[in-house]
């Protein structure tokens, strides 16, 4: 897929405020500071499309970006650590949950996982939640440039081992590095195939 245009559409605090559900949407989510904004910018080729911050929890709204005039990339608030009051964090969580479970045009959710860390319970629990609710998703292991290939392989296999205790099969998995632009073509090809299938179903 060639990215010809990428424009910010809208920030929404609730599902009801989101743009009309008219085009296929692909959500990006992960624990705070997983490298979500950097990945979005790398995928689109627009270095300042999504704001990058060193402070976890800065994405606090559901942000829609219109790509190529025919699909939305959706930047979702991270889960896990964030320096915000508990009530506010719970409010974000509820709004994101509503979006994930009720948005008719959400085609697939990309769950970002920091490859440098051992399997995190928050990541595993979130993916199990998606599985229980039959929400299509793919895993994206980020920051692969910061570890060796051997360590990367072990990280993925460890997640696989734990997930296969409760999963019959594993989701599509991508390895990414915004520094080396690893995974860009594979992820965009995956999205393109989903869009084509979505169009055929109309």
N, C-alpha and C positions, 0 to 999 in steps of 0.2 A: 504494500500500500504506500502510495506517495501522499504525504500531507501537503495539501495545497493551501489550506487556510485553517486557522485556529483562532477563535475569538471568544472572549469571555461573554457569557450570556446573562447569568444571574446568580446571586447568592441568596439562599433560602434558609430560614431558620426551621421551617416545618415542611412536611410533605405537601400541604395545601398551598404553600407559597411557590413550589417548584414550577418551572415552565410547563405548559401544556404537554401531556404525554403523546408526542407525535412521531418521535424518531427513536431508533434503538439507542440504549444507554449502556455504558460500561463504567462501573464504579471502581474506584481505587481506595483501599482502606488498609490500615495496619496499626500497630502500636505506635504511640507517639515517637517521633524522631527516627522513623524507619527509613526515611529517604523518599517519601511519597512525592513531594513537590519536585524534587530533582528528577525522579523517574518520569513524571508527567512532562516536564520541560524537555527531557531527552527524547521521549517518544514523539512529541509534536514538532521538535526542532525549533521551538520558540523559547529561548533561555529565560524569559521573564514572564511567561504565561502564568505559572503558579508561583506564588510567593514562597521563598525559601527562608526558613528561620532556624536559628540554633536553639530556640526555646521550644521545648515540647508543648504540644497542645495548642498551637497557634491557629490551626484550622478549626473554626468553631461553627461553620455553616456548611450547607450542602451547596457546592459550587459547580455550576454547569458551564462547560466549555463546548462550543459548537465546532465540530471538526469537519472540514470538507463539505459543509452545508448539509450533511446527510446523517450524522450521528453525534451523540453527546458523550464526552468524557466527563465523568462526575467525580470530583475530589471530595471525599467524605472525611469528617472529623475522625481523628485517630482514637483508638481505645487504649486503655492502660493509663500510664502516668500522665498527669497534667496538673500544673500549679493553678488549679481553680477550685472554688468552693464545691463541696460534694453535691449540693442541690443543683448547681448549674451543670455539673458533669452528668448527673442523672438525667437532666432535661435533654442534653445533647444525645445521650444514649437512647432515650426514648424516641427522639425524632429520627435518628439514624435507623433504628429498628423499624419504625413505620415505613421509612423509605425502602429499606431492603425487602420487607415483607409485602408491601402493598403497591409498589410502583410497577405498573403494568408493562412498561417498556424497558425495565432493567433486564438486560439480556445475560450479563455475566458480571461477576464481582471478582476483581483481582485482589487477593489477600497478600499483602507484602510482609515478608518475614526477613528480619535482619540475620544474615547468614553467619555473623560473627558470634552469635550467642547460642547456648544450648537450648533445646526446645522449651518454649515458654508456655506455661499453663494458659495464659490469656489467649495466645494464638490457637492452641489446640481446642480450647473451649469454644472459641468463636467459630472455628471451622466446623466443629460438631453441631453447633447451633444452625449453621447454614445447611448442613447435611440433613438434619432432622426436619427442617422446613423446606427442603428440596429447592434450595436456591443455588443455581449453577455458579461455580466459582473455579478459579485457577490460582495456584500458588506462584508467587514471584519472590525468589530469594534475592535480596538486594545486597549491595556493597561487596560483591564478589571479588573486586580488585584488592580488597583489604586483607584477604586470606589466600592461602595456597590452594591449588586445584585439589590436592588430597584432602585438605581440611574442608573444602567446599563439598566434596563428595561425601565425606563422613557426616556433615551437617544435614544434608538431604536424606541420607540413609537413616539417620537417627529419627528424623521426623516420620519417615516412612514406617519404620519399625513400630513406633508408638501408635501411629494412626491405624495401622493394619490390625491392631488389637480390637478395633471397633468398626473399621471400614472394610467393605468387601473389595473395593478398588480405590485407587488413589486418583486425585484430580490432576489435570494437566499442570505441568510444572515448568517454570522458566527460571533461568539464572540471569541476573542482570548486574550491570555496572554502569553507572552514569558517566564515570570517568573514561572507560574504554568503549562505551556505547554498546556493551554486550547485551544481547537479548532484544534489541530494538526491532529488528526485522521479523524475528519469530513472533513477538507479541502482536505486532501490527498485522502480520499475516493471519494470525489466530482471530483477531478482531474482524478482519475483512471477510473471513469465511463465515463467521457468525452473522455478519450483516447480510451476506448473500443468502443465507438460509432464512433469515428473518424476512427478507424481501419476498422470497418464494412462498412463504407461509401466508402472505397477505391476500 
